[in-house]
Amino acid sequence: MPRIGLLGARTLAALFTVTVVGACSSGPPPPPSITLTLVRHAQSEGNASGLVDTSVPGPGLTPEGKQQAEDLADELRGKDFDGIYASNMLRAEQTAAPLAAELGEQVQVLDGLREIEAGWFEGKPEDQIATTYFLAPAQWLDGNMDATIPGSVSGKEFNDRFTGAVQEIYASGDKNPVAVAHAGSIMLWTQLNATNSQESLIVNRPLPNTGVVVLEGNPTTGWRLISWDGLAL
C-alpha cells in the first residue's frame, strides 16, 4: 500500500473537513426578519368612563383620542411603514385611520389583534377589579397557559389568536408593518413571545394610549423586543 506523505495527508484532511462542514451547513436559509410595530389605540370612550369594555366593536375614540390619533400619524409619518393593521374594535380602527390616510394605505382589519375579553369583569370599574382581573394573565407569565379569566379565554387561546394575526401580517410580505391593538393584548403577547421580555415592564411601564412597542424577528426563529414605549432594550 503506497504511503501518503505529510502534505498529502493534510490535503486529504482539509478536503474531508470542507466536505463534512459543507454537508452539515446545507439546508434552507432562515426566514427573513421584519420590524413589527405594535401601537395601543388612542383614548376611547371606554377609557374615559373608567369602565372595562372589551366588547366588539366597542366604543370609539373621545375627542381627545381623535387628536391623539392625528398626533400619532404625525409622529410615525417618517417610519416608512408598508402595511397598516388594526383589530376589529372601533377604537383601534379609528386610531389607525389618520396614519393610513397619511401613507395612502388601506387599514387591514385582523380579528386576532382584539383586546382580551374581560369575561365576568366586563362593565366593572377598572380601579376596582384590576387585581382580580389579572390573576389569570399573571399565571400565563409564569407558564400556566391553561389559566382562564372567569368567563373569558385561557392563556393558550389568547396567545394562539394573537400569534395567528401576527403570522398573517408576516405572510403578507410587509417588511415594516404597524398594527394598532390594545394595552392588554400587546403587553401580554410581547411578554409571552419576545426572547428578551422583561415582566417588570408591565408593572413599571404599562402602555399608555398610543404607546408603541417595536419588535424584530419572524414566526419561525422568534421575536426580539427592540423598544417599549420609547425605552430602548
N, C-alpha and C positions, 0 to 999 in steps of 0.2 A: 504494500500500500504506500503510495507516494506521501512523503512528508510535506506538510503545509508550513511554509515559513512564517515567521512572526508577523510580517507585513500582510501576508495572505490571511492569516487568522484574524487580524484586526479588521481587515476589509470585510470578511465574512460576518464578523460580529456586528459591524456597523450596518451592513445590509439587513441582517436579521432584526436589529433594533428598529430600523426605519420601517421594515415591513410590519412588525408587531404593533408599533405605535400607531402607524397609519391605519391598521385594521381596527385597533381599539378606538381611535378617534373618529372613525367614519360614522355616518348617521345623519339624520336631518338636523339642520341648524336650529337653535332655539327660536321660538316665535318672537317677532319684533315687539318691543315695548312701546307703550303710549303714555302720554301725560293725561291723567284724568282729574278734572277739577270738579269737586262737589260743592255746591252752594246751598246754604239754608235759605229758604224763602224769606221775603220781607215781612214786616209786621202785618199780621192778619187780624180780622175782627175777633177771631178766637183768642189770639194773644192779648188783645186789648181788654177782652172780657174777663180774663183770668180763669176761664173755664177750659177744661180739657175737651177738645173737639177733633177727633180723628175720623169723622165721617167723610164719605166720598160723595160729591165733590168737595163738601165742606165750605166754610166761609171764605170770602175773598179778602183782598187787602184793604186796610184802612187808608185814608188819605195820606197819612204819614208813610204807610207801607208803599204806596204808589210812588211817592217821592224817593223812597229808599231804592226801589227798583230802577228808577231813572238814574240815580246816582251810581248804582251798581253797573249799569250799562256804560256810563262814562268811565268808571274805574277799570272795567275789563275790556274796553274797546280795543286796546292795542295788544291783546294777548294772542291774536291770530287763531282763534277757535275755528275749527272746521266742522263742528256739529253741535247743536244745542238740543238738550233733552230736558224733560220735566216729568214729574209724577202726574197722575191723573187727578190731583187735587187742585182746586181752582187757584189757591194762593201760590202754588208752585208755577202754574202756567202763566199767571199774571206777572210773576216776578221775572220769568224768562222772556216775556214778550218784548220789552224795550231793547234788550240786548240782541234778540233775534232780528228786530227791525233795523237796528244799527248795523248789523252784519249782513243783512239781506238773506238770512237763513230762516227756515221753517222750524218751529218748535216741534220736536218729535216726542210724543207722549208715551211713557212706559209705565204701566200699572205697578210694576215691581219696585219702583222708586218711592212708593207712597209711605206715609208715616206708619209706625207700628200701632195697630189697633189697641185702644185703651181698654176694651172689654168692660168689665164691671165699673171701671173708673170713668167711663165716658160721661161728660157733662158735669163732673165734680170740680170744685175749685182746685187749681193746680197746687196751691200752697198747702192744702190740707192732705193731699194724697201722694205727694212726691215720694216719700219714703217707701210706702207700701207698693206703689205703682212700679218702682224699680227693683223690687225684691227679686223677681224672676230674671230681668236683664243682668243684675249683679251676678246671679248664678251662671248665666251664659258666659260671662267673662272669666268665671272660674272653671269653665269647661263642661258644665252641666247644660247641654243644649236641649235637653228634654224638658227643662223647667218651663212652665207655661204661665203667662199672665192670665189671671182668672177671667174667663170669658173671651180670651183672645188667642194668640198664637204662641207656639213654643219657639225657642231659640233657633232650632233647625228650620222650622217653617219660615221664620223671618229671614234667616241668612240665605236659605235657598232661593227665596223670592227676590231679594235684592241682588244677590250674586247673578241670578238669571238676567236681570236687567243690565247689569254691568257687562255680562257676556254678549248681550245684544249690541250694546254700544261698541264693544271691541270688534265684533263681527262686521260692523258697518264699514270698517276700514278707516274710520276717522283716527287721526293721529293725535289730535289735541282737542278732545271734546269737553264740553262743560255740561253738567247736569244739575238741575235745581231740584232739591228734595227737602228733607225735614231734619230737624235737630236730632231727634232720637235715632232715626234710621241711619243718618250719616255717621254720627258719633259711634254707635254700636257696631255698624258694619265695618268701619275703619279699624276699630279696636280688635275686632274678631279676625280681620283678614290682613292687616298690614304686618309685615315681618318685624318691623321696628316700632310696633304700637306701644303706647305708654298710657296705662289706665288712668293715671293721675290727671291726664288732660281733661277727662270728662268732669272730674270734680273741681279742678282748679281753673279750668279754662273752657267752660261749656260754650258751645257755639251761639253767638248772638244772631239776630236776624241779619241776613245777607253775609254771615260768616262763611269763610272759604277754607276748604281742605283740599290739598293737592297731593296726588299720588302718582307714582310711576310704576309700570310693570305690565303684566298681562295675566290672563286667567290660568295659564299653564305653570309658569315659574313663580307667580305670586306678585304681591304689591308692596311697594315701599313708600312710607309716608314721607313726603318732602316738606310740607308745611301745614300748620294747623292754626287757623285764624291769625295769620301773619307771623307766627312763630316758626322759624326755620328749624328743621330737625336733621 
